[in-house]
Amino acid sequence: MTNEPKSELKEDSKPDARAGPEPEAKVEPPSNLTQQLVLRVHKFYEELGRENVRAVEALEAKRETRKDEAKAEPAKTMTNGPRPEAKAQPQPKSELKEEPKPISKVEIRPEATAGPKKTITKQRKKWLITAIVVLIIGGLGIAVWQIFGKDDKNEGLVSGNGRIEAVEIDVAARTPGRVKDILVREGELVAAGQVVALMDTEVLEAERRQAEAQLKQAQSGVETARSQLVQRESEKEAALALVRQREAELSVARKRALRSSTLAAEAATSQQESDDDSARVQSAVATVSVARAQLAASAATIVTAEAGIAGALSAVEAVKATVDRIQADIKDSALKSPRDGRVQYRVVQPGEVVGGGGRVLSLIDLSDVYMTFFLPTAVVGRVALGTEVRLVLDAAPQYVIPARVSFVADMAQFTPKTVETASERQKLMFRVRAQIPPELLRKYITQVKTGLPGMAYIRLDSKAQWPAHLQVKAQ
């Protein structure tokens, strides 16, 4: 009875010997270490599953055999046992002592099956140990392939991770006031010069009307000053005519006085008449002086009138400047986008009051998009402005974006926590910026998004060729 399980296990082990070499004979050794390890692990698990199935089937067969024998033993005991009449006699005691035979048969079976159970457990332990060793070797192989395979793939390149960024533009109100309406939504593309928000202009409109009234008043002042100038000029002309008249009278008086003095010397006239003519000459001289003074006063009033006109014109210009300023404030109340871009978010909502310079919208300039990444000190010295860069985004690894180095920091800084490097983290790194060409951004402006993570690759040797996976493909 103890030999039956062993024979069955031997028979079950035969298919294992057949099943093991067959896959190895058919499958060619793969060139790749990872694929080879995966195939071996796969075959190992198949063989382990087959062995477990065979062991379970053998145990089930043993259990069925024991059940059948256990059922057969009571039947034999009933046929060979004493008759019912002898139940009162002491014979059953001797029979009970002699009955351990069938019990011993039943107890022997587990002992007989104990050998296969121990053998199966050892085999399982052996297979588990082998599986663990294979898995460890496979993991090491995969790790080695990932490290050395990637290094070989990117040989001659230096890389760093970063995020796509763009220049942010704030659309703000130049003067304090209330936001009347916002005409765009978040995420919407806007063009340069497009009106994106409106400010309330009721106060500015009132100030403009007041300034326009003051302008009209200043303009009327100019007309008044000009009329006064004409009046003063006419007064000057009158004073000039009076001076000429007085000078003519003086000339006549002098001639008359000369004749009178001559006649008086010849005793042709009285000396009194000669003295009177001399007095008239003195009076005419005084009259001429008064007329000339009046002419000078008229000239001064003309200068004053001209100055009044200049002052009135200056007042007009000042009021015009006030009107223009208010008009500019009204024009600036229609907030416009300074560049082509995308609305990032609203800072305020319609109806809110903002101060002078208060932000209303935040835009992203899609014509100035770049990726900022960090390089170690040992590499950054070989990177010059204008060096070619290839960007690969995590969201679209199938696309390669061309770029150029537009900025290299002049001072090192501690490595930010968000920066991941393939090797050990460096303590000091240099910030580098890779600029995407504006013409490429304009071509795909609707697909440009900021904040996307990715990798930037820099070719240290400008004469070397980019690897196949970093070649820019025509879209």
Number of C-alpha atoms within 10 A of each C-alpha: 11 15 10 12 20 16 11 14 16 11 11 16 15 10 13 15 10 10 15 14 10 10 13 13 9 8 10 9 12 11 8 9 14 18 15 16 19 16 16 16 16 12 16 16 14 14 16 17 12 14 20 15 12 16 19 13 13 17 16 12 14 16 14 12 12 16 12 10 13 15 10 12 15 11 11 11 12 10 9 8 12 13 9 7 7 10 11 8 8 9 11 14 10 9 12 9 9 10 12 12 11 17 11 10 15 16 12 14 16 15 12 16 19 14 14 19 15 11 13 17 11 12 15 15 12 11 17 13 12 13 16 11 12 17 16 12 13 20 15 13 16 18 13 14 16 13 12 12 13 11 13 11 12 17 12 15 17 16 19 20 22 24 18 22 21 21 13 16 18 18 21 21 25 16 16 15 21 19 21 18 16 20 12 18 15 13 13 13 17 22 14 11 12 16 17 20 22 21 24 18 19 11 11 17 15 12 16 20 13 14 21 17 14 19 21 14 15 22 18 15 19 21 14 15 21 19 14 19 21 14 16 22 19 14 19 21 15 16 22 20 15 19 21 15 15 22 20 14 18 21 15 15 20 20 13 17 21 16 14 23 21 14 16 17 13 10 10 11 15 14 14 12 15 20 15 12 20 19 15 18 22 13 15 20 18 15 19 20 14 16 21 20 15 19 20 15 15 22 19 15 18 21 14 16 22 18 15 19 21 15 16 22 19 15 19 21 15 16 22 18 14 19 21 15 14 20 16 12 18 20 13 17 25 19 22 18 22 17 17 19 26 26 23 19 16 16 13 15 14 15 14 12 15 19 13 11 13 18 16 22 25 20 26 25 20 25 20 16 21 24 25 19 21 26 24 19 14 8 12 19 11 11 17 14 13 13 17 19 24 22 28 21 19 13 10 10 13 12 19 19 19 20 23 20 21 16 15 20 13 9 9 17 13 10 18 12 7 8 15 15 14 10 6 7 14 14 12 16 23 20 19 22 23 28 23 23 16 14 10 13 16 14 10 11 17 13 9 16 14 15 11 15 16 19 18 27 21 22 22 17 13 10 7 10 11 19 13 8 14 19 14 14 10 6 4
